Amino acid sequence: MVDYGDVVKNSNTVFLGLRDISEHSRFTPSKQGVNTVELPKERTAIAALASIMSIRMLGLFMILPVFSVYATQLTGATATLIGITLGIYGLTQAIFQIPFGILSDYIGRKPVIFCGLLILIIGSVICALSHSIYIVMIGRALQGAGAIGSTVLALVADLTRDTSRGKAMAFIGLAIGFSFTVAMIAGPVLNHWFHLSGIFWVTALLALMGILLLTIVPTPLKPLKTSEKIGAKFSSLLRNTQILRLNYGIFSLHIILTALFIAIPILLSREMGLSESHQIILYVLVLILSFMAALPLIMVAERKRQLKPIFVSAVVLIAIAQLSLCFLHHLIAITAFLLFVFFTAFTVLEALLPSLISKVAPVQNKGAAMGLYSSSQFFGIFAGGSIGGWVFSHWQLTGVFAFCAAIAVLWCIIAIFTRTPQYLSTLVFPLQWDEKYYQALSQLPGVAEVATVSSENLVYVKIDKKKISEPELRKAINGGNLLAV
């Protein structure tokens, strides 16, 4: 068997993009994959990219607990327009996630991330300087046009080993969940001292910090290219029922989140009469406790291979919380408890969904798959803001909670039928066999996927190590007798 290091030294294989490795990032040829970096660099990359995602989402989340109340001071504001403005960045995110994800497959991840953060800065400055709901709406749309979520997730996958990729994706999701917790606390504080414009200025500053962090992220090899056309890529992804279920899941999670935060700030301030300081205390207690409750569940899901049971349980908790709010939102103690339940489940799902999508995404369509996933997430934000604002203008708080409950119940039904994800590792071999050999390889027990990339002169093999061990497969391939495995 010739491992990847031997391929580099002993074969005539040409590795596209090898010349593009940055001087501060040395890639390690390994059994696990070609786009991995040394362990210290891998950890640096994960930490930097998690920070970029979390501080970017922090800026976007901070307006959630205050916007529906204080945006009424903007010229021309109505309940419906406030909802649209709150969610419109999700629409532009949904529109641009897929093109940005595909673009990153061709020109590289880091240039796309840089441009997305720059667009976020421009949109935030427009919002900060505006006093009209319509101009703020335009600025929010620009904020969303910097759609880099799918590209960041694809870059994480590029820079991590298969043995640590699931943990890295979970860490990214956990960082986003933590940023949400911080945002729910920081938003009211910043609004108290600097008003809505201050939140937008801080968002611009955070995006600038993201650009600075990007400079320490290693530059990977050029992403895998295939001869498959864009239409064929998305056609295959849209036929993948597992990916469709997960995309619906992230859509549902964020439609509920955004619609809920049209109602919650109004419930706390107008219905319950809580002051800003009391609201901040409530958010601090609920969110910190929910984050602490979610952490062990996330760890068990990944380490004990209990992803599906914990995933489904979290969805059920979301539905229970929304149904209960329909009838019990007049009681502050019960409302606080139901918010704790919701945020615990939300944090778990925000961490697990990226890990799940990374496990089922095809090797060669990684950027496109992440683009579809992120588009679903942000389209949910737009739908939640727009529909939630309209529902509130007609049926008030109870109507919003009922709408969220209906979405959650439907998600429960879909989640129950989601298959338990496979835990796969990817091995890389030199492209040197004929088509019949690959067919035999793909039919072996434990081999889930075989992808040949002629432009890279490599073949990628995804295996379940519980069904076939890596040494067994490598020994069989080295001996030229696959059927003996």
N, C-alpha and C positions, 0 to 999 in steps of 0.2 A: 504493500500500500504506500502510495506517495502522498504525504500530507501537504498542506498548503505551503509550508516553508520550503519543502522540496520542490514543489511546483515552481515557485519563484526562482529557485536557483538552477534547476536542472531541465526545465522544459522550455519550449519556444513560445509559451503562452505570453501574450501581451496584455497587461492589466491596464485598462483605460483609466485615466485619472490618477495614476500613481505619481505622476510628475506634479500633481496639484496639491500634494500633501504639504501642509504648512510646516515651516521650520520648527515651530514649537510643539508639533504634534507628530509623534512617530507611531505608525500603525503596526500592530503586532500580528504577523501571520499566525493563525491558530486553527485548531480543529473546528472551532465553533463558527467561524465566519470570516469574511474578508474585510469587513468594515469596522472591525473592533479596534480599540486603542489599548495601550497599556493600562493596567488597573488603576493607578493613580490618576491618569488622564481621564479614564472612564468616569471615575467618581467626580472629578472636577466638572466634566461635561454634564453629568446628570444634575449636579447641584446648580450649575449655572443656568441650564435650560429650565429646571424646575423654578428657579428664581424668576426667570424671564416670564414664564407662564403665570406664576402666582402674582407678581407685582403688576403685570398687565391686567389680569382679571381683578386684582384689588382695586385698581382705578375705576374699572367698569362696574364693580359691585357696590362701591361706596355710596352711590346715589340711591340704591334700592330702598333703604329704610327711611329716606327723607323726601324723595322726589315727588311722590303722589300728593304730599301735603304742601310742600313749599313751592312746587312748580306753578301753583295757582297764582303766584305773584307775577308770573311772566305775562307779558302782553298777549292777549288772544287765547289764553289757556282755557281749555274745557276738559272734562273728564276723559272724553274719547281721544282728544289730541295729546293729553298727558300720557295716556296709555300707549299711543302710537310712538310718541317720542321716547318713552322708556324702552320700548322694544324694537325700534327701527334699526338700531345697530345690529340686532340679531338678523334682520333681513339682509343687510349688506354683507354681514359675515357669511350667511348662508349662500349668497350669490358668489362670493369671491373665494370661499374655502376650496372648492374643487379646482378652479383655474390656478390658484396659487399652489395647491398640492401637486397638480400636474406640472406646472412650471418648475417647481423645485426638483422634479424628476429629471429635468433637462439642463437647467442652468446651475443647480446646486441649492442646498437648503439655506445657507447663511445669507446670500444676497436677497432672497425672498423675505426672510425674517427681518432684515435691516429695513427694507422698503415698507413692510407692514408696520413696524414701530414708528417710522417717520410719518406715515399717514395718520397714525393714532395721535401723535403730537399735534399735527395740524388741526385735526378735528377737535381735540380737547381745547386748544387755544380759541377756536371759533366759539365753542360753547361758553368758555369763561368770559368772553367779551360781549356776549349777547344778552339782550333783555326781552327778546321776542320768542315765543314758543316755536315759531316757524324756523328761525335761524338756529335755535338750539337743536331742532329736529335735523336740520342739515348737518350741523356739527356732529351729532350723534351718529348720523348715517356715515359720515367720514370716519369716525372712530371705529365703526364696524368694518369699513372697507379695508382696514389693515388686518386682513384675515390670515393669521399665521398659525392658528392652532394646529391644523393638520400637518403643517410643515415642521413645527417643533416636535410633534410626536414622531414623525418620520425620521427626524434627525436623531432623536433619542434611540430609536430602533437601529439606525445606522451605526451609532457609536457604542453600542452595548453588546456584550456577549449573550448568547441565547440563554445561558444559565442565570443571567441577572436581568434579562430584559423585562420579564414579568414584574420583578421587584421595582425596576426603574419606572415602568408605566404606573404601577401602584403608587410609587413615591410622587410622581408628577400629579396624579389625581389627589393624593393626600395634601400636597402643597397647595393645590387649587382650593381644596376644601378648607385648609387653614386660612388661606387668603380671604375666603368668604367669611370666616369667623371674624377675622380682624376687620374686614370691611364693614360688617354690621355694627361694630363698635366704633370704628374710626369715622364712619360717615356722619352720624349724628354729632360727634364731637367737632369735626371740621365745619359742619354746617352751622353749629352754634357760634363758632368764632369767626369763620370766614364766609359763611353762606354758600350757596350752590356754586358760585364762581370759584370759590376756594377749592372745592372738591375737584373741579375740572383742571385748575392749575396744578394741583397735586398729581392728577392723572398724567398730565403732560410731563411732569418731572419724573414720575415713575417710568414712563416710556423711554425717556432719555437714559435713565439708569439701565434699562434693558439693553439699549444699544451698547453701552459700555461693557456690560456683562458678556455680550455676544463676542467681544474681542478675545475672551479667554477660552471660548469653546473651540475644541479642535476641529479642523476642516476635514471632513471625511473624503474617502474616495468618491468619485462621481457616482450618483445613484445608478442602480441597475437599469439598463435600457433594453427594451425589447422591440421587436418588429410589429408587435400588436398595436393596432390603431386605437385611438382614444375611445371611439364608439364601442369597439369590441371589449375594451377594458371595463367600461361601465356596464355594458350588457351582461358580462359575466358576474360582476359584483351585484347587480340588481336581481340576478337569479339565485344568489346565495341567500337562502332563507335565514341562516344564522346571523349574517351581517344585517339583514333587513330588520330582524327582531331587536338587535342591539341598537340600531339606528333609531328605531321607534322608541326604544327605552330612553335614550338620551334626549330625544325630542320631547317625550312626555315629562321627564324630570324637569326640564327647563321651562316648558309651558306652564307647569304647576308653580315653579319657583317665581316666575315673573308675575303671573296673575295673582299669586298669594301676596306679593309685596306691593300690589296696588291696594289690597284690602288691609293688611296688617298695620301699616303706619296710621291709616285713618281710624282703624279700630282702637289702637292704643291711645292716640292723641285726642280724638273727638268723642268716641263712644265711652272710653274708660277714663278720659281726662288725665292721663299720665303726662307729667312734665317731661321735657327733654332729658333731664338728669335721671328721672325714674326710668325712662325708656332705655337709656344707656345701661343702667344697672341691670335691667331685665335682660337685655341682649347679652351683656357680659356673662351673667350667670347661666343663661340657657345655652349659649353657644359654646362656652368653655366646657360645661358639663357634657354636652352632646359630643363635642370633639373627643373628650376623654373616653366616652362610652363607645365611640366608633372605632378607636384605635385597635383594641383587642380583636374586634370582629374582623377588621381588615387583615390583621396578622394571621388569624386562624384561617381565613378564606384562602390566603396564598400558601401558607406553610403546610396546612393540613389538607390541601386540595378539596376545600369545602366551598368553592366559589358559587356553585348553583344554589345550594340551600340557603346560604347567607344572602345571596343576591335576591332570591325570591322572597325571603323573609323581610328584607328591607323594603321591597316594593309593596308588600302587604301592609307594613307599618305606615308607609306614605298614604295608602288608601284609607286606613283606619283613622289616621290623623285628620284627613280632609273631611271624611264623613262625620266625625265627631265635631269638628268646627262648625259644621252646618247648624248644629243644634245647641252647642254649648259655648259659643264664642262670647256670650255675655258675662261669663264668669272668669275673672282674671286669673285665678289660681289654675283652673282647668286649661285655660288658653295657654298659659305659660308651660304647663306640662305637655300639651299637645305640640307646641312649638319645639320643645325638647325632643319629643319623639320624631317629629318631622326632620329636624336638623341632624339628628343621629343617623337616620336612614339616608338623608341626602348626602352626608359626608361619606358614608360607606359606598353608596352608589357612584358618587363622583370619583372615588378611588378605584373601584372595581371595573367600571365600564371601559376605561381605556385599556386596562389589562386584558379584558375579555376580547376587545376588538383586535388587539395585537396578536392574540393567539389564533384567531380565525382568518386574519387578513392574508391573502395570497402573497407569496414571496415577491413576485414581479410587479404586483399592483399596489404596493404598500402606500405610496403617496396618494393614489386615487382613492384607496379604501379609507385612509385617514381623512381625506377631503370630504367624502360622503358622510362620514361619522360627524365631523365637525360642523358640516352644513346642517345636518339634522339637529344638532345641539342648538345652533344659533337661530335656525328657523323656528324652533320651539320658543326661544326668547321673544322673537317678533310676534308669533301667534299669541303667546301668553300676554304680552303687553297690549296688543291691539284688541284681542277678543276680551281680555280681562277688563280693559277700560270700558268697552262697549257694554259688557254684562253689568258692570258696576253702575253705569249710568241708567240702566233699566231696572235692575233687581237688587241693587245695593250689596251689602256685605254677604248676605246669605246666598245670593246668586253666584258670587265669585267662588265661595267655598263649595257650592254644589257643582259648579263647572269643573273645579279642580278634582273633586271626588270622582266625577264621571270619567275623566281622563285616567285617573289612578286605577280605577276598577278595571277598565279595559286593558291597561298595562299589566295588571295582575294576571289576567287570562292569558295574555301573550307570553309573559315571563314563565308561567308554569310549563309551557310547551317548548321552552328553550332547552336545547340539548346541553348536557354537561360538557364543558370544553375539554378538548384534548390538551395534554401537557407535552408539547413537542420540542425537540431540539433540532437544530439545523446543522448538517454536516456539508462540507464543500469538497468537491473532487475535481480534478482536471477533466476537461471535455475531450475524451479520447475513444469513446465506444460508439457502436452503431445503434440504430433505433431499437432493434430487438433487445439489446442489452438493457436499455432504459425501461422497456416494457416489462422485462423480467424483474428489474429492480423495483418498479412501482407496485408489483403484485406481491412482494414479500410481506408477511405479517409484521405489523409494526411500522411499515413505511407509509406515511400519510400523503406525501407529496414529493414529486420529482420535477424539478424545473431546470431546463437547460437554457443557458444564456450564451449564445454563440458569440456575441460581441465581446464577452468577457472570457470565452473559452473555459467556462466553468459549468458544473452541474450542482444544484442545491438539492439536498435530500432532507426532508423533515421526517424524524422518527419519534416513536413513542418508546422511551427507554425501558418502560415496564414490559414491553413485548419483545423488543430486540435491543441488545446492548450495543453500544458504539464499538467496542472491540470486536464483537462477533461480526458486525457488518463490515468493518474495515478489513478484517481477516479474510472474509469471503470475497470481497472485491479485489483484495491484493492477490488472492489465489485464483481469481477469475472464475469462481464457481458459486454463483449466487444461490442456486437451487439447493446447495448444501447447508444453507443457514437454518 
